[in-house]
Amino acid sequence: MSIKYTLDGVEILAEPGETILSSATRAGIEIPTLCFSKETAIYGACGVCVVEVEGVPKLLRACSAIPRDGYVVHTDTERVVRARKVAFELLFSDHTGDCRGPCKLNCPAMTDCQKYVKEIANKDYKAAIETIYSAFPFPASIGRVCPHPCEDACRRQMVEEPLSIAFLKMFAADKILGSEDQYVIPVEPDSGKSVAIVGGGPAGLTAAYFLRRYGHAVTIYDQMPKMGGMLRYGIPEYRLPKAVLDQEIKIIENAGVVLKNNVKLGKDFTFDALRTEYDAVLLAIGAWTSSPMHVTGEDLDGVIGGIDFLEKLGLGEKPLLGKNVAVCGGGNTAMDCCRTAVRLGAENVYVVYRRTRNEMPAADVEIEEAIEEGVQFKFLTNPNEFYGENGHVTGMILQKMELGEPDASGRRRPVPIEGATEDIKIDNVLMAIGQVANCEGVEGVELSKKGTIVCDEMTFRTNIDNVFAAGDVTNKGAGIAIAAIAEAQKAAFCINDYLEGDEVRYKKPYFVTRDDVTEEEFADRPKEARAKMPGLSPEERKDNFKPIYFGFTEEQAVAEAKRCLECGCHDYYDCRLIKYGNWYDIQPEKYPGEVHNRPIQQVAKVITQNPDKCVLCGLCYRTCSQVVGKDYIGLYNRGFATIVNPMVPKEAAAGFCSTCLKCVEVCPTGALKSEIPVCRKVSI
């Protein structure tokens, strides 16, 4: 006869002998567990399945507790949450490894670089694009222009050179864009909710992409003739062909996003009208104004903001420059300006930068290619004064600098050398020291002292109820495109929750990471040169705007992808420990103490074991003994030194284990790994 009880307000019918855990699972209610499987005897090792029963003084382990008629069971009381949290924190306090690769963790948009690189290595380019699209919708464009912080963190540089992650992204995207098998954005059923986005740059388009995926009606309003924002009007054609950008924007439009161009906020439509007409509004208007330098003479004709200069180019104009052009700044915008000046015919192009090359934020490849094209770098100099004749700039006085103590950015502060100056003759100055936002037309929205929109960094909400903001216009101001994309990705998540009636703050996932990796760990890896991107020579490229890169060949891309060290855990997507750990606000650092540091070992021909990922749940050896009928795995030692130690390589065991793989299937944390793919499953 069935037993009737309630679990979190839901009536549950349990069969005789069923536990709270198994009957709840059958009813579709998930209770965390790491050590339970219905195919093995009850073990109760992990302690994370505890529940509270009204009238019972102690917490019960759901995996072993048999329900009784009339039981009222709770899985989310303060007492239960506290007990589970402590259990998980203790498990994590001695669980070492890398949940995700450092490439992903260093990407602002948390793109799963390791996964799509692996898919490229396997020639599964459609899967690679789907992986990238789970993070953002511009793989071909961002693959060309991103300064790739992922590569800065790549551990392959401990062998020789980091992976060419960005160009691999570009390769996979171009492969799909050039095929008949185009990517189609999956869209959930219409929600009946609508969102207006002001700004069609990388942030606005990314937010639109995700909000449309959620099923909302999305309209983007943009003042420029075409969508793309700084990707279109701030990056020259030789770096990002606009036909490529057009293809990626078309994919977003095909998903049902409405694009409205040549409409200006405050002129063609009002902020108040949007707030009334739409359920939510996202402000993603970017930062389109070049930062002033506050240098005498910067109001002279011929002194131009770097962004203004590039914008004109993006609109199809060819700004007239003299023979001698100076670019002030050390970022990627400065590199775009100086290399564009070369292409427009300037004979002498100088980059004026107040620190040394080591401190330049621009990507190394940009600096190298600029030097190849004839750009001259004046390091440790800073504009002191622009002067001119008849209102037009004709020269500048540079203050020579030296490096002092580090500033807030960690870079050594440039200090003027008293009396040391240099005078150079110039016809134009391009100021590329930064960008600021222009928030005209958003009356009532709180602005910072810098003129950016103030929004909550966890919900992206402004001081107005249904108004959100993301990208270069928010809080800290302008940054790289992938950072604006990352904000938009999170903002879309929060807007979706808002539209569904929830107030959910974005929470960064918890990951286990290693900070003790050394070159010695990779000493046995053969050195393989990083793939060199084929492209135009300096002479072929410096007098035109043709795309400078040809793209990897398939052979190059696959070989480059295979250089990946696969740092992140192979079992991340199926790891129950990290899944459940993220249900709670865990803080394992509260439990300092000795941490194991044991080597990964080969335990069978195709199986390796990482004992430092093992949580001693016992599923592997219990499955081996009770399900398979073998005793090839066991517990060894006692207390803190306890370890699951496979008895292989005994000859009989080694051969059998290489075909069975049941222990790998049931491991909840990725402590066991097989070279042969397995379906990871546990019957609960």
C-alpha positions as CSV (number, residue, x, y, z in Angstrom):
1,M,0.0,0.0,0.0
2,S,1.4,3.4,-1.0
3,I,2.6,5.9,1.6
4,K,1.3,9.5,1.3
5,Y,3.3,12.4,2.5
6,T,4.1,16.0,1.4
7,L,7.4,17.4,0.2
8,D,7.7,21.1,0.0
9,G,3.9,21.3,-0.3
10,V,3.7,18.6,-3.0
11,E,1.8,15.4,-2.3
12,I,4.1,12.4,-2.8
13,L,3.0,8.7,-3.1
14,A,5.9,6.4,-2.0
15,E,5.9,2.7,-2.6
16,P,6.7,0.5,0.4
17,G,10.4,0.4,1.0
18,E,11.1,3.6,-1.0
19,T,13.2,6.3,0.5
20,I,12.3,10.0,0.6
21,L,15.0,10.5,-2.0
22,S,13.9,7.9,-4.5
23,S,10.2,8.7,-4.2
24,A,10.9,12.4,-4.6
25,T,13.0,11.7,-7.6
26,R,10.2,9.7,-9.2
27,A,7.9,12.6,-8.6
28,G,10.3,15.0,-10.4
29,I,11.7,16.7,-7.4
30,E,15.5,16.9,-7.2
31,I,17.3,16.5,-3.9
32,P,21.1,16.9,-4.0
33,T,23.1,13.7,-3.7
34,L,26.6,12.6,-4.6
35,C,26.8,9.0,-3.2
36,F,23.4,7.5,-3.9
37,S,22.5,5.0,-6.7
38,K,19.5,2.7,-6.6
39,E,21.7,0.0,-8.1
40,T,23.9,-0.1,-5.0
41,A,23.2,-0.4,-1.3
42,I,22.5,2.8,0.7
43,Y,25.7,4.4,1.8
44,G,25.0,7.9,3.2
45,A,28.5,9.2,2.8
46,C,28.1,12.6,1.4
47,G,25.6,14.1,3.7
48,V,24.2,16.6,1.2
49,C,20.7,15.1,0.9
50,V,19.5,16.0,4.4
51,V,15.9,17.1,4.8
52,E,13.8,18.3,7.7
53,V,10.6,16.5,8.8
54,E,8.1,18.3,11.0
55,G,8.0,16.8,14.4
56,V,11.3,14.9,14.0
57,P,14.1,16.6,16.0
58,K,17.0,15.6,13.7
59,L,17.7,16.2,10.1
60,L,17.2,13.0,8.1
61,R,19.3,11.8,5.2
62,A,16.8,11.5,2.3
63,C,18.8,8.6,0.7
64,S,18.1,6.3,3.7
65,A,15.0,7.8,5.4
66,I,11.8,5.9,4.8
67,P,8.8,8.2,4.7
68,R,5.7,7.6,6.8
69,D,2.1,8.5,6.2
70,G,1.5,12.1,7.0
71,Y,5.1,13.2,7.0
72,V,5.6,16.8,6.1
73,V,9.0,17.1,4.6
74,H,11.0,20.3,3.8
75,T,14.1,20.6,1.6
76,D,14.7,24.3,1.8
77,T,14.4,25.4,5.5
78,E,17.2,27.5,7.0
79,R,18.5,24.5,8.9
80,V,18.6,22.3,5.8
81,V,20.3,24.9,3.7
82,R,22.9,25.6,6.4
83,A,23.7,21.9,6.8
84,R,24.0,21.3,3.1
85,K,26.1,24.4,2.7
86,V,28.6,23.2,5.3
87,A,28.8,19.8,3.8
88,F,29.6,21.2,0.3
89,E,32.1,23.7,1.7
90,L,33.9,20.9,3.5
91,L,34.0,18.9,0.3
92,F,35.2,21.8,-1.8
93,S,37.9,22.8,0.7
94,D,39.9,19.7,-0.3
95,H,38.8,19.5,-3.9
96,T,41.5,20.7,-6.3
97,G,41.7,21.1,-10.0
98,D,40.2,23.4,-12.7
99,C,36.5,23.4,-13.2
100,R,37.0,25.6,-16.3
101,G,40.1,26.4,-18.3
102,P,41.8,29.7,-17.5
103,C,41.0,30.8,-21.1
104,K,37.2,30.8,-20.3
105,L,37.7,32.4,-16.9
106,N,39.7,35.3,-18.4
107,C,37.1,35.9,-21.1
108,P,34.7,38.7,-20.0
109,A,31.8,36.8,-21.7
110,M,32.9,33.5,-20.2
111,T,33.0,31.9,-23.7
112,D,33.8,28.2,-23.4
113,C,37.0,28.4,-25.4
114,Q,38.2,24.9,-24.5
115,K,35.0,23.4,-25.7
116,Y,34.9,25.0,-29.1
117,V,38.6,24.5,-29.6
118,K,38.1,20.8,-29.0
119,E,35.2,20.8,-31.4
120,I,37.4,22.4,-34.1
121,A,40.0,19.8,-33.4
122,N,37.3,17.2,-34.1
123,K,36.2,19.1,-37.3
124,D,32.8,19.7,-35.8
125,Y,32.5,23.3,-36.8
126,K,28.7,23.6,-36.4
127,A,29.1,22.5,-32.8
128,A,31.9,25.0,-32.3
129,I,29.7,27.8,-33.5
130,E,26.8,26.7,-31.3
131,T,29.2,26.7,-28.3
132,I,30.3,30.3,-29.1
133,Y,26.7,31.4,-29.7
134,S,25.8,30.3,-26.2
135,A,28.0,33.2,-25.1
136,F,27.5,35.8,-27.8
137,P,26.4,36.2,-31.4
138,F,29.5,37.6,-33.2
139,P,32.1,34.8,-33.6
140,A,33.4,35.9,-37.0
141,S,33.6,39.6,-36.1
142,I,35.0,39.2,-32.5
143,G,37.4,36.5,-33.8
144,R,39.0,39.2,-36.0
145,V,39.1,42.1,-33.6
146,C,39.2,40.9,-30.0
147,P,42.4,41.6,-28.1
148,H,41.8,38.0,-26.8
149,P,42.4,38.1,-23.0
150,C,41.7,34.3,-23.2
151,E,45.1,33.9,-24.9
152,D,46.8,35.9,-22.2
153,A,45.7,33.2,-19.7
154,C,46.4,30.2,-22.0
155,R,48.7,27.7,-20.2
156,R,50.1,26.5,-23.5
157,Q,52.5,29.4,-23.1
158,M,54.1,27.4,-20.4
159,V,55.2,25.0,-23.2
160,E,56.0,27.6,-25.9
161,E,53.2,29.9,-27.1
162,P,49.5,30.3,-26.3
163,L,46.8,28.9,-28.6
164,S,45.5,31.2,-31.3
165,I,42.1,31.1,-29.8
166,A,40.6,34.2,-31.4
167,F,41.6,33.1,-34.9
168,L,40.2,29.7,-34.3
169,K,36.9,31.3,-33.5
170,M,37.2,33.3,-36.8
171,F,38.0,30.1,-38.7
172,A,34.9,28.2,-37.4
173,A,32.6,31.1,-38.0
174,D,33.8,31.7,-41.5
175,K,33.4,28.0,-42.2
176,I,29.7,28.2,-41.2
177,L,29.0,31.6,-42.7
178,G,30.4,30.4,-46.0
179,S,28.3,27.2,-46.1
180,E,24.7,26.4,-46.7
181,D,24.4,25.1,-43.1
182,Q,23.8,28.5,-41.6
183,Y,23.3,29.0,-37.9
184,V,19.7,29.6,-36.9
185,I,19.0,31.2,-33.5
186,P,16.7,29.0,-31.4
187,V,13.7,31.0,-30.1
188,E,11.4,30.1,-27.3
189,P,7.6,30.6,-27.7
190,D,6.4,34.2,-27.7
191,S,6.3,35.5,-24.1
192,G,3.9,38.4,-24.8
193,K,6.5,40.8,-23.5
194,S,8.4,43.5,-25.4
195,V,11.8,45.2,-25.0
196,A,13.2,48.3,-26.6
197,I,16.9,48.6,-26.9
198,V,18.5,52.0,-27.6
199,G,21.8,51.4,-29.4
200,G,22.7,48.8,-32.0
201,G,26.3,48.2,-31.2
202,P,27.8,45.0,-29.8
203,A,26.0,45.4,-26.4
204,G,22.6,46.2,-27.9
205,L,22.8,43.4,-30.5
206,T,23.9,40.9,-28.0
207,A,21.1,41.7,-25.5
208,A,18.6,41.6,-28.4
209,Y,19.9,38.2,-29.4
210,F,19.5,36.7,-25.9
211,L,16.1,38.4,-25.2
212,R,14.8,37.1,-28.5
213,R,16.0,33.6,-27.6
214,Y,13.9,34.0,-24.4
215,G,10.9,34.6,-26.6
216,H,10.4,38.3,-26.1
217,A,9.6,40.8,-28.9
218,V,12.7,43.0,-29.3
219,T,13.2,46.3,-31.2
220,I,16.6,48.0,-31.6
221,Y,16.7,51.8,-32.2
222,D,20.0,53.2,-33.5
223,Q,21.0,56.6,-34.8
224,M,23.4,55.4,-37.4
225,P,22.6,54.2,-41.0
226,K,23.4,50.6,-40.1
227,M,23.7,48.4,-37.0
228,G,27.0,47.4,-35.5
229,G,28.0,50.4,-33.4
230,M,31.8,50.5,-32.9
231,L,32.2,47.2,-34.7
232,R,31.1,49.0,-37.8
233,Y,32.1,52.7,-37.2
234,G,35.1,52.3,-34.9
235,I,37.1,49.4,-36.5
236,P,38.6,49.8,-40.0
237,E,37.6,47.6,-42.9
238,Y,41.1,46.0,-43.1
239,R,40.6,44.5,-39.7
240,L,36.8,43.7,-39.9
241,P,35.2,43.5,-43.3
242,K,31.7,44.9,-42.9
243,A,30.2,42.2,-45.1
244,V,31.2,39.7,-42.4
245,L,29.5,41.9,-39.7
246,D,26.4,42.2,-42.0
247,Q,26.1,38.5,-42.2
248,E,26.1,38.1,-38.4
249,I,23.6,40.9,-37.9
250,K,21.3,39.3,-40.4
251,I,21.3,36.1,-38.4
252,I,20.0,38.2,-35.4
253,E,17.4,39.9,-37.6
254,N,16.2,36.6,-39.0
255,A,15.4,35.5,-35.5
256,G,12.7,38.2,-35.4
257,V,14.6,41.2,-33.9
258,V,13.3,44.5,-35.4
259,L,16.0,46.9,-36.5
260,K,15.3,50.6,-36.8
261,N,18.1,52.8,-38.0
262,N,18.6,56.5,-38.6
263,V,16.4,57.3,-35.6
264,K,17.8,59.5,-32.8
265,L,16.7,59.5,-29.2
266,G,15.1,62.8,-28.3
267,K,14.5,63.7,-31.9
268,D,12.7,60.8,-33.7
269,F,11.4,59.1,-30.5
270,T,11.4,59.9,-26.8
271,F,12.7,58.0,-23.8
272,D,9.3,58.4,-22.0
273,A,7.5,57.0,-25.1
274,L,9.7,53.9,-25.0
275,R,9.1,53.3,-21.3
276,T,5.3,53.5,-21.9
277,E,5.2,51.4,-25.1
278,Y,7.6,48.6,-24.0
279,D,7.7,46.4,-20.9
280,A,11.4,47.0,-20.5
281,V,14.0,49.4,-22.0
282,L,17.7,48.7,-22.3
283,L,20.1,51.6,-22.8
284,A,23.2,50.5,-24.8
285,I,24.1,53.7,-26.4
286,G,27.9,53.2,-26.2
287,A,30.6,55.9,-25.8
288,W,30.9,57.8,-29.1
289,T,32.8,60.9,-28.0
290,S,36.6,61.1,-27.9
291,S,38.0,62.1,-24.6
292,P,39.6,65.5,-24.5
293,M,43.3,65.8,-23.7
294,H,43.1,69.2,-22.0
295,V,46.2,70.3,-23.8
296,T,46.8,73.9,-25.0
297,G,45.9,74.1,-28.7
298,E,43.6,71.0,-29.0
299,D,40.9,73.3,-30.4
300,L,43.0,74.0,-33.5
301,D,41.8,72.8,-36.9
302,G,43.4,69.4,-37.7
303,V,43.3,68.1,-34.1
304,I,40.7,65.4,-34.4
305,G,39.2,62.8,-32.0
306,G,40.3,59.3,-32.9
307,I,36.7,58.0,-32.7
308,D,35.4,60.9,-34.8
309,F,38.1,60.1,-37.4
310,L,37.3,56.4,-37.6
311,E,33.5,57.1,-37.6
312,K,33.9,59.2,-40.8
313,L,35.8,56.4,-42.3
314,G,33.0,53.9,-41.4
315,L,30.5,56.2,-43.0
316,G,32.4,55.9,-46.3
317,E,34.3,59.2,-46.1
318,K,38.0,59.5,-46.6
319,P,39.2,62.1,-44.1
320,L,41.9,64.4,-45.6
321,L,45.2,64.1,-43.8
322,G,48.5,65.9,-44.3
323,K,51.9,64.3,-44.7
324,N,52.7,64.3,-41.0
325,V,50.2,62.7,-38.6
326,A,50.6,62.2,-34.8
327,V,48.3,59.8,-32.9
328,C,48.1,60.2,-29.1
329,G,47.4,57.1,-27.1
330,G,48.5,53.5,-26.7
331,G,45.3,51.4,-27.0
332,N,43.8,49.5,-30.0
333,T,41.9,52.6,-31.1
334,A,45.3,54.4,-31.4
335,M,46.6,51.5,-33.5
336,D,43.5,51.7,-35.8
337,C,44.1,55.4,-36.2
338,C,47.8,55.2,-37.0
339,R,47.4,52.3,-39.4
340,T,44.5,54.0,-41.1
341,A,46.6,57.2,-41.5
342,V,49.2,55.1,-43.3
343,R,46.6,53.8,-45.6
344,L,45.3,57.3,-46.3
345,G,48.7,58.3,-47.6
346,A,50.4,60.0,-44.6
347,E,54.2,59.8,-45.1
348,N,55.2,60.2,-41.4
349,V,52.9,58.7,-38.8
350,Y,53.9,59.0,-35.1
351,V,52.4,57.3,-32.1
352,V,52.9,59.4,-29.0
353,Y,52.6,57.4,-25.8
354,R,53.7,58.5,-22.3
355,R,54.8,55.0,-21.2
356,T,57.0,52.3,-22.8
357,R,55.8,49.5,-25.1
358,N,55.6,47.1,-22.2
359,E,52.8,49.2,-20.7
360,M,50.8,49.7,-23.9
361,P,47.3,48.2,-23.6
362,A,47.2,47.6,-27.4
363,A,47.6,44.0,-28.6
364,D,51.1,43.1,-29.5
365,V,50.2,42.0,-33.0
366,E,48.7,45.4,-33.6
367,I,51.9,47.1,-32.5
368,E,54.1,44.8,-34.6
369,E,52.0,45.2,-37.7
370,A,52.0,49.0,-37.2
371,I,55.8,49.0,-37.0
372,E,55.9,46.8,-40.2
373,E,53.8,49.4,-41.9
374,G,56.2,52.2,-41.0
375,V,54.6,53.8,-38.0
376,Q,57.1,55.5,-35.7
377,F,56.6,55.1,-31.9
378,K,57.6,57.9,-29.6
379,F,57.6,56.2,-26.2
380,L,57.9,58.1,-22.9
381,T,56.5,61.3,-24.5
382,N,53.3,63.2,-23.8
383,P,51.7,66.2,-25.6
384,N,52.5,69.4,-23.8
385,E,51.2,71.9,-26.4
386,F,49.8,72.0,-29.9
387,Y,50.6,75.1,-32.0
388,G,49.6,76.2,-35.4
389,E,49.3,78.9,-38.1
390,N,46.0,80.5,-39.3
391,G,44.0,78.3,-37.0
392,H,45.5,75.0,-38.2
393,V,47.8,72.8,-36.2
394,T,51.4,72.7,-37.5
395,G,53.4,71.2,-34.7
396,M,53.4,69.9,-31.1
397,I,55.8,70.1,-28.2
398,L,56.3,66.8,-26.5
399,Q,57.2,66.5,-22.8
400,K,59.7,63.7,-22.2
401,M,58.8,61.3,-19.4
402,E,60.3,58.6,-17.2
403,L,58.6,55.8,-15.3
404,G,58.1,56.2,-11.6
405,E,56.2,54.1,-9.0
406,P,53.2,51.9,-10.1
407,D,49.8,53.6,-10.2
408,A,46.3,52.2,-9.5
409,S,46.4,50.2,-12.8
410,G,49.6,48.5,-11.7
411,R,51.6,50.2,-14.4
412,R,54.5,52.5,-13.5
413,R,53.4,56.1,-13.5
414,P,54.9,58.3,-16.1
415,V,56.7,61.3,-14.6
416,P,57.8,64.4,-16.6
417,I,61.5,65.0,-16.9
418,E,62.0,68.7,-16.0
419,G,63.2,70.8,-19.0
420,A,63.2,67.8,-21.5
421,T,61.0,68.5,-24.5
422,E,60.8,67.7,-28.2
423,D,59.3,69.7,-31.0
424,I,57.8,67.9,-34.0
425,K,56.1,69.3,-37.1
426,I,52.7,67.8,-37.8
427,D,49.7,68.4,-40.0
428,N,47.1,66.5,-38.0
429,V,46.7,65.0,-34.5
430,L,44.4,62.1,-33.8
431,M,43.5,61.9,-30.1
432,A,42.9,58.3,-29.1
433,I,43.2,58.4,-25.3
434,G,39.7,57.2,-24.6
435,Q,36.0,57.6,-25.2
436,V,33.1,59.1,-23.2
437,A,29.4,58.6,-23.3
438,N,26.8,61.2,-24.4
439,C,23.6,60.5,-22.5
440,E,21.4,63.2,-24.1
441,G,17.8,62.3,-24.2
442,V,17.6,59.9,-21.2
443,E,16.1,62.4,-18.7
444,G,15.7,61.1,-15.2
445,V,18.3,58.4,-15.4
446,E,21.0,58.8,-12.8
447,L,24.4,59.6,-14.2
448,S,27.9,59.3,-12.6
449,K,30.4,62.1,-12.3
450,K,31.9,60.8,-15.5
451,G,28.6,61.1,-17.4
452,T,28.0,57.3,-17.6
453,I,24.7,55.7,-16.6
454,V,24.6,54.4,-13.0
455,C,23.2,50.9,-12.9
456,D,23.3,48.1,-10.4
457,E,26.3,45.8,-11.4
458,M,24.3,42.7,-10.5
459,T,20.9,43.5,-12.0
460,F,21.9,46.2,-14.6
461,R,18.8,48.2,-13.4
462,T,18.9,52.0,-13.4
463,N,17.1,54.2,-10.9
464,I,14.0,53.9,-13.1
465,D,12.0,50.8,-12.6
466,N,11.8,49.2,-16.1
467,V,15.0,50.7,-17.5
468,F,18.3,48.8,-17.7
469,A,21.7,49.7,-19.1
470,A,24.7,47.8,-20.4
471,G,28.0,48.2,-22.3
472,D,30.3,51.2,-22.7
473,V,27.7,53.7,-21.4
474,T,27.5,52.2,-17.9
475,N,29.4,52.8,-14.6
476,K,33.1,52.5,-15.5
477,G,32.8,53.6,-19.1
478,A,34.3,52.3,-22.4
479,G,36.2,49.1,-22.6
480,I,36.8,46.3,-25.2
481,A,33.9,45.0,-27.2
482,I,33.9,41.6,-25.5
483,A,33.4,43.3,-22.2
484,A,30.4,45.3,-23.5
485,I,29.1,42.0,-24.9
486,A,29.5,40.3,-21.5
487,E,27.5,43.0,-19.7
488,A,24.7,42.7,-22.3
489,Q,24.6,39.0,-21.9
490,K,24.1,39.3,-18.1
491,A,21.7,42.3,-18.5
492,A,19.5,40.2,-20.9
493,F,19.4,37.4,-18.2
494,C,18.3,40.0,-15.6
495,I,15.7,41.6,-17.9
496,N,14.2,38.2,-18.6
497,D,13.8,37.6,-14.9
498,Y,12.3,41.0,-14.5
499,L,9.8,40.3,-17.3
500,E,8.9,37.0,-15.6
501,G,8.2,38.8,-12.3
502,D,11.4,37.8,-10.5
503,E,14.1,40.0,-9.1
504,V,17.2,37.9,-9.7
505,R,20.6,39.4,-9.4
506,Y,23.3,38.0,-11.7
507,K,25.6,35.8,-9.7
508,K,29.0,34.8,-11.0
509,P,29.3,31.0,-10.8
510,Y,31.7,29.4,-8.3
511,F,34.5,27.5,-9.9
512,V,37.4,25.5,-8.5
513,T,40.6,26.9,-9.9
514,R,44.3,26.2,-9.6
515,D,46.9,28.9,-9.0
516,D,49.9,26.6,-8.5
517,V,50.5,25.5,-12.1
518,T,54.1,25.6,-13.1
519,E,56.0,24.9,-16.3
520,E,57.4,21.7,-14.9
521,E,53.9,20.1,-15.2
522,F,54.2,20.4,-19.0
523,A,57.9,19.5,-19.4
524,D,57.0,16.3,-21.2
525,R,54.9,18.1,-23.8
526,P,56.5,18.3,-27.2
527,K,56.9,21.9,-28.4
528,E,54.7,22.8,-31.3
529,A,54.8,26.2,-32.9
530,R,51.7,28.4,-32.8
531,A,50.0,28.5,-36.2
532,K,50.9,31.6,-38.2
533,M,48.0,33.5,-39.7
534,P,48.5,33.9,-43.5
535,G,47.9,37.3,-44.8
536,L,49.1,40.3,-46.8
537,S,52.7,41.5,-46.5
538,P,53.3,45.0,-45.1
539,E,53.9,46.3,-48.7
540,E,50.7,44.7,-50.0
541,R,48.5,46.0,-47.3
542,K,49.6,49.5,-46.3
543,D,48.1,51.5,-49.1
544,N,44.6,49.9,-49.1
545,F,41.9,48.7,-46.9
546,K,41.8,45.1,-48.1
547,P,41.3,42.5,-45.3
548,I,44.8,41.7,-44.0
549,Y,44.2,38.1,-43.0
550,F,43.3,35.2,-45.2
551,G,42.2,32.9,-42.4
552,F,43.6,29.5,-41.4
553,T,43.4,26.6,-43.7
554,E,41.5,23.6,-42.3
555,E,44.8,21.7,-41.7
556,Q,46.2,24.7,-39.8
557,A,43.1,25.2,-37.7
558,V,42.8,21.5,-36.7
559,A,46.5,21.3,-35.9
560,E,46.4,24.5,-33.8
561,A,43.3,23.3,-32.0
562,K,45.0,20.0,-31.1
563,R,47.7,22.0,-29.2
564,C,45.1,22.7,-26.4
565,L,46.1,21.3,-23.1
566,E,42.5,20.9,-22.1
567,C,43.0,22.4,-18.6
568,G,39.4,22.6,-17.6
569,C,37.6,19.5,-16.1
570,H,36.5,17.0,-18.8
571,D,33.4,16.3,-16.6
572,Y,32.3,19.9,-15.9
573,Y,28.9,19.6,-17.6
574,D,28.0,16.4,-15.8
575,C,29.7,17.2,-12.5
576,R,27.1,17.1,-9.7
577,L,29.5,18.5,-7.1
578,I,29.8,21.9,-9.0
579,K,26.2,21.9,-10.0
580,Y,24.9,21.5,-6.4
581,G,27.7,23.6,-5.0
582,N,26.4,26.5,-7.1
583,W,22.9,26.1,-5.6
584,Y,24.4,27.5,-2.4
585,D,26.5,30.5,-1.7
586,I,29.5,28.3,-0.8
587,Q,32.7,29.8,0.7
588,P,35.1,26.9,1.1
589,E,37.9,29.2,2.1
590,K,36.2,29.3,5.6
591,Y,37.8,25.9,6.2
592,P,41.5,26.3,5.7
593,G,43.9,23.5,6.5
594,E,45.9,20.8,4.8
595,V,45.0,20.1,1.2
596,H,45.9,17.0,-0.7
597,N,48.3,17.2,-3.6
598,R,48.5,13.8,-5.2
599,P,49.6,12.9,-8.8
600,I,47.2,11.8,-11.5
601,Q,47.7,8.1,-12.1
602,Q,47.0,5.7,-14.9
603,V,44.8,3.0,-13.5
604,A,43.9,1.0,-16.6
605,K,44.8,1.2,-20.3
606,V,42.2,3.9,-20.9
607,I,41.4,5.2,-17.4
608,T,43.2,7.9,-15.4
609,Q,42.4,8.9,-11.8
610,N,42.8,12.3,-10.2
611,P,42.5,11.5,-6.5
612,D,42.4,15.2,-5.6
613,K,39.0,15.5,-7.3
614,C,37.6,12.5,-5.4
615,V,35.1,13.2,-2.7
616,L,35.0,9.6,-1.3
617,C,31.4,9.0,-2.3
618,G,32.2,5.3,-2.8
619,L,30.1,5.0,-6.0
620,C,33.0,3.6,-8.0
621,Y,34.0,0.8,-5.8
622,R,30.4,0.0,-4.7
623,T,29.3,-0.2,-8.4
624,C,32.4,-2.4,-9.2
625,S,31.5,-4.8,-6.4
626,Q,27.7,-4.7,-6.2
627,V,26.8,-4.1,-9.8
628,V,29.7,-5.5,-11.9
629,G,30.6,-8.3,-9.5
630,K,34.3,-7.4,-9.3
631,D,36.5,-6.1,-6.6
632,Y,39.0,-4.2,-8.6
633,I,38.6,-0.9,-6.6
634,G,38.8,-0.3,-2.9
635,L,39.4,2.2,0.0
636,Y,42.9,2.4,1.4
637,N,44.3,4.1,4.5
638,R,42.2,5.9,7.2
639,G,41.1,9.4,8.1
640,F,42.5,12.2,6.0
641,A,44.8,9.9,4.1
642,T,41.9,7.7,2.8
643,I,42.0,7.2,-0.9
644,V,40.1,5.3,-3.5
645,N,42.9,3.2,-5.0
646,P,42.1,0.9,-8.0
647,M,43.8,-2.4,-7.7
648,V,44.8,-2.4,-11.4
649,P,47.1,-2.7,-13.2
650,K,46.7,-6.4,-12.4
651,E,46.6,-8.1,-15.7
652,A,43.1,-9.4,-15.5
653,A,41.7,-6.3,-14.0
654,A,43.5,-4.0,-16.5
655,G,42.0,-5.7,-19.5
656,F,38.5,-5.9,-18.0
657,C,38.4,-2.3,-16.7
658,S,39.3,-0.9,-20.1
659,T,36.1,-2.3,-21.5
660,C,33.7,-2.0,-18.5
661,L,34.1,1.7,-17.6
662,K,31.2,1.6,-15.1
663,C,33.3,3.3,-12.5
664,V,33.9,6.3,-14.9
665,E,30.1,6.4,-15.7
666,V,29.1,6.8,-12.0
667,C,31.8,9.2,-10.8
668,P,30.0,12.4,-9.8
669,T,33.1,14.7,-10.0
670,G,35.3,13.8,-12.9
671,A,37.9,12.1,-10.6
672,L,37.9,9.2,-13.1
673,K,38.5,9.9,-16.8
674,S,38.4,7.6,-19.8
675,E,40.0,8.1,-23.2
676,I,36.8,6.4,-24.6
677,P,33.7,8.6,-24.3
678,V,31.2,7.4,-21.8
679,C,27.6,8.3,-21.0
680,R,27.8,9.6,-17.4
681,K,24.7,8.4,-15.6
682,V,23.6,7.4,-12.1
683,S,20.2,5.8,-11.4
684,I,18.6,7.7,-8.5
